[in-house]
């Protein structure tokens, strides 16, 4: 079976992004509002494992960074272009929400309020908050992941320079486990510091994404039977579904590490044979607006908590009530996120691309 590749965009990656975003949203429906939704017993472990959607995000992020960095390596200033591309992709929506959060805190006394928190605000602006106890979560809800991502972006050109092949990437993975263990031993007793959301704790997950990229390159040069990909997809899906019901199966190992292996295996399987049940127009669409979904959803979920309560009071059973809460969230969230993607994200991406093109043209 010959492999068909889109040189510019990988649909299976967009689909996985969309699934990751939706998984996190469903998880936060049960966590963020004051009213705590009752989850049907049958799917409760699976829903509460929605935090692992972030793990999937990190695996995808490392994979796509490798993919695009190598693709753009022929540019005149590839490292500078990389930083500009990442900055204009992430910053416009994040800074919009940072402004909104400051306005929600201080209202029309915005400038005087900002002056009072100026030192903390600098950390939020430059994404330095991941290192500081009590500030790791970020001011923008759920932005701790951006704090981790931006630090990884900062060092990525050096990391990818070392991880030139699969063997070196495996060495980097092993080293990242050592760094993660040392980080935990040194910080887990520190007050107000969550070692689990530190960059070093998440580094093995990014390393798994880099390994997936090199495996992708290897299989991309060969004809792989789709039965192998189906086996990978089925096995990884079973692990992803079963692990939440037996969380102690890996002993004291943080679950994001085995989950990253399962998600990475799923990614490889879909790269060979993107089955339509996972890779389709709907999942690709949600992948396109996944960043907006992720940053927009916490506030929406928090403020419609009263609606969830009414749904549970009127709903005939727990399962139907929970489904209605999910649908009641996704409908406005999808509309809002599509708008922020078109109005904020896309113009930022276009502006970054134009700056890079002009920079390359001047060099020529």
C-alpha positions in Angstrom: 0.0 0.0 0.0 1.6 3.3 -1.1 1.5 6.0 1.5 -0.2 9.3 0.6 1.1 12.4 2.3 0.0 16.0 2.4 3.3 17.9 2.4 1.7 20.9 4.0 -0.8 19.6 6.4 -1.3 16.3 8.2 -5.0 15.6 8.6 -4.5 13.0 11.3 -2.5 15.5 13.4 -5.4 18.0 13.2 -7.8 15.3 14.1 -5.8 14.3 17.2 -5.6 17.9 18.2 -9.3 18.2 18.0 -9.8 15.0 20.1 -7.3 16.2 22.7 -9.1 19.6 23.0 -12.5 18.0 23.3 -11.2 15.5 25.9 -9.9 18.3 28.1 -13.2 20.2 27.7 -15.3 17.2 28.9 -12.9 16.7 31.8 -13.2 20.3 32.9 -17.0 20.2 32.7 -16.8 17.9 35.8 -14.0 19.9 37.5 -14.3 23.6 37.0 -17.9 24.7 37.9 -19.0 25.0 41.5 -21.7 22.5 40.6 -20.0 19.1 40.2 -21.7 17.0 37.5 -22.4 13.4 38.3 -20.6 11.3 35.8 -22.2 7.9 34.8 -20.3 5.2 36.6 -19.5 3.3 33.4 -17.5 6.1 31.9 -16.4 8.0 35.0 -12.7 6.7 35.0 -12.5 7.5 31.3 -13.9 11.0 31.7 -11.6 11.8 34.7 -8.7 10.7 32.6 -9.4 13.8 30.4 -6.3 15.5 31.9 -4.3 13.2 29.5 -5.6 15.3 26.6 -2.8 17.7 27.6 -0.4 14.8 27.3 -1.7 14.1 23.8 -1.2 17.9 23.0 2.4 17.7 24.1 3.2 14.6 22.0 1.6 16.3 19.0 3.4 19.5 19.7 6.8 17.9 19.7 6.0 15.9 16.6 4.7 18.9 14.6 7.6 21.1 15.7 10.0 18.5 14.3 8.0 18.2 11.1 7.7 21.9 10.4 11.2 22.8 11.6 12.8 20.4 9.2 10.4 21.4 6.4 11.4 25.1 6.9 15.1 24.4 7.4 15.9 25.8 4.0 14.8 29.3 5.1 17.5 31.9 5.4 17.1 32.2 9.2 15.3 29.1 10.2 15.7 29.6 14.0 14.4 33.1 14.0 11.6 32.1 11.6 10.7 29.3 14.1 10.4 31.7 17.0 8.4 34.2 15.0 6.1 31.5 13.7 5.5 30.1 17.2 5.1 33.6 18.7 2.5 34.8 16.3 0.7 31.4 16.6 0.4 31.5 20.4 0.6 35.1 21.6 -2.4 36.9 20.1 -5.1 34.8 21.7 -3.1 34.4 24.9 -2.5 38.1 25.3 -6.2 38.7 24.5 -7.2 36.5 27.4 -4.5 38.0 29.6 -6.1 41.4 29.0 -9.6 40.0 29.7 -8.4 38.4 32.9 -6.9 41.7 34.1 -10.0 43.6 33.2 -12.2 41.0 35.1 -9.9 41.5 38.1 -9.7 45.3 38.1 -12.5 46.6 35.9 -12.0 50.2 34.9 -9.2 50.6 37.4 -7.2 48.4 35.1 -4.0 50.5 34.9 -3.8 51.0 38.7 -4.5 47.3 39.2 -1.9 46.2 36.8 0.6 48.4 38.5 -0.1 46.6 41.8 0.7 43.2 40.2 3.3 44.4 37.8 6.0 41.9 38.9 3.6 38.9 38.5 2.3 40.3 35.3 5.8 40.4 33.8 6.0 36.7 34.5 2.7 36.0 32.8 3.7 38.1 29.8 7.1 36.4 29.3 5.8 32.9 30.3 8.2 32.7 33.2 5.5 31.7 35.7 6.1 27.9 35.4 9.1 28.2 37.7 7.5 30.1 40.5 5.5 28.5 43.3 1.9 29.8 43.5 2.0 31.1 40.0 2.5 28.0 37.9 -1.2 27.8 36.9 -0.9 31.1 35.2 -3.4 34.0 35.3 -5.2 32.8 32.2 -7.1 29.7 33.2 -5.4 26.5 31.9 -2.4 28.4 30.6 0.1 26.4 32.6 0.4 24.3 29.5 1.5 27.4 27.6 4.1 28.0 30.3 5.5 24.6 29.7 5.2 24.8 25.9 7.0 28.2 25.6 9.9 27.0 27.6 10.1 23.9 25.3 9.9 26.2 22.3 12.8 28.3 23.6 15.2 25.3 23.7 13.7 23.3 20.8 16.3 24.4 18.2 19.0 23.0 20.4 17.0 19.9 21.2 16.3 19.1 17.6 19.9 19.7 16.7 20.9 16.9 19.1 17.9 14.6 18.2 19.0 14.1 14.6 17.9 10.5 14.4 15.9 7.9 16.3 18.9 6.6 18.4 19.7 10.1 19.6 16.0 10.8 20.4 15.9 7.6 22.5 19.0 8.9 24.4 17.2 12.2 24.9 14.1 10.4 26.2 16.2 8.5 28.8 18.0 11.7 29.9 14.6 13.4 30.2 13.4 10.7 32.6 16.5 11.3 34.7 15.9 15.1 34.7 12.3 14.5 35.6 13.2 12.2 38.5 15.7 14.7 39.8 13.2 17.5 39.4 10.6 15.6 41.4 13.1 14.7 44.2 14.2 18.3 44.6 10.8 20.0 44.4 8.0 17.7 45.4 8.1 18.9 49.1 8.3 22.6 48.2 5.2 24.5 49.4 2.9 25.8 46.7 5.0 24.2 43.9 3.4 21.5 41.7 6.2 19.4 40.4 3.8 17.6 38.0 3.3 20.6 35.8 6.9 21.7 35.6 8.7 21.6 32.3 11.1 18.9 33.4 8.2 16.7 34.5 6.7 17.0 31.0 10.0 16.7 29.1 9.7 12.9 28.6 6.3 13.5 27.0 7.8 15.9 24.5 10.7 13.4 23.9 8.1 10.8 23.0 6.7 13.1 20.3 10.2 13.5 18.9 10.6 9.8 18.7 7.3 9.5 17.0 8.5 12.0 14.4 11.6 9.9 13.6 9.5 6.7 13.4 7.2 8.6 11.0 10.2 9.4 8.8 11.3 5.8 8.7 7.9 4.3 7.8 7.2 7.2 5.4 9.9 5.7 3.2 8.4 2.3 3.1 5.2 0.6 2.1 3.4 -0.5 5.3 0.5 -2.8 5.2 -2.6 -1.2 6.7 -3.1 -4.2 8.9 -0.1 -3.2 10.9 -1.5 0.3 11.3 -4.9 -1.1 12.4 -3.1 -3.2 15.0 -1.3 -0.2 16.3 -4.5 1.8 16.4 -6.5 -0.9 18.1 -3.8 -1.7 20.7 -3.2 1.9 21.6 -6.9 2.6 21.8 -7.4 -0.3 24.1 -4.6 1.0 26.4 -6.0 4.5 26.3 -9.5 3.2 27.3 -8.4 0.6 29.8 -5.6 2.3 31.8 -8.0 4.8 33.5 -9.9 1.8 35.1 -6.7 0.4 36.5 -4.5 3.5 37.3 -2.2 1.5 39.7 -1.1 -0.9 37.0 2.1 1.1 36.4 2.9 1.4 40.1 4.4 4.8 41.1 5.1 5.9 37.5 3.2 9.1 36.6 0.5 8.1 34.2 1.3 10.8 31.7 4.4 8.7 30.6 2.6 5.5 29.7 -0.2 7.5 28.2 2.3 9.4 26.0 3.5 6.0 24.7 -0.1 5.0 23.9 -0.9 8.3 22.3 2.3 8.2 20.3 1.5 4.7 19.1 -1.9 5.9 18.0 -0.3 8.8 16.2 2.0 6.4 14.3 -0.9 4.1 13.4 -2.9 7.0 12.0 0.0 8.3 10.0 0.0 5.0 8.1 -3.7 4.6 7.8 -5.9 7.5 8.9 -9.1 5.6 9.6 -12.2 7.7 9.0 -13.8 7.1 12.4 -10.9 9.2 13.9 -9.7 11.3 11.0 -12.7 13.0 9.4 -14.0 16.5 8.6 -15.5 17.0 12.1 -12.3 16.0 14.0 -10.1 18.0 11.6 -12.4 21.1 12.1 -12.1 20.8 15.9 -8.3 20.4 15.4 -8.2 23.6 13.4 -9.8 25.6 16.3 -8.3 23.5 19.1 -6.2 26.3 20.5 -9.2 28.5 20.8 -11.2 25.7 22.3 -8.6 25.1 24.9 -8.2 28.7 26.0 -11.8 29.7 25.7 -13.5 26.8 27.5 -12.5 27.2 31.2 -14.4 30.5 31.6 -17.4 29.3 29.7 -17.6 26.1 31.6 -17.3 27.9 34.9 -20.0 30.4 34.2 -22.6 28.0 32.9 -22.3 25.8 35.9 -25.8 26.9 37.0 -27.1 25.6 33.7 -25.6 22.2 34.4 -27.4 22.1 37.7 -30.7 22.8 36.0 -30.1 20.1 33.5 -29.4 17.5 36.2 -32.6 18.6 38.1 -34.7 18.2 34.9 -32.9 15.3 33.3 -34.4 11.8 33.4 -31.1 10.1 34.3 -27.4 10.8 35.0 -26.2 9.6 31.6 -28.6 11.8 29.6 -28.0 14.8 31.8 -24.2 14.5 31.4 -24.6 14.2 27.7 -26.8 17.3 27.6 -24.3 19.2 29.6 -21.5 18.3 27.2 -23.7 19.4 24.2 -24.8 22.6 26.0 -21.1 23.4 26.4 -19.8 22.4 22.9 -22.4 24.4 21.0 -21.6 27.9 22.2 -17.9 27.0 22.7 -17.5 25.9 19.1 -19.1 29.1 17.8 -17.0 31.3 20.1 -13.8 29.4 19.3 -14.4 29.5 15.5 -14.8 33.3 15.8 -11.7 33.8 17.9 -9.8 31.6 15.5 -10.9 33.7 12.5 -10.6 37.1 14.2 -7.6 36.6 16.4 -5.6 33.4 15.6 -5.7 33.4 11.8 -4.7 37.1 11.4 -1.8 36.5 13.8 -0.6 33.5 11.9 -0.9 35.4 8.6 1.0 38.4 10.0 3.8 36.1 11.3 4.0 34.4 7.9 4.2 37.8 6.1 7.0 39.0 8.4 9.0 35.8 7.8 8.5 36.1 4.0 9.7 39.7 4.1 12.6 38.9 6.2 13.7 36.1 3.8 13.1 38.4 0.9 15.5 41.0 2.3 18.1 38.4 2.9 17.8 37.3 -0.7 
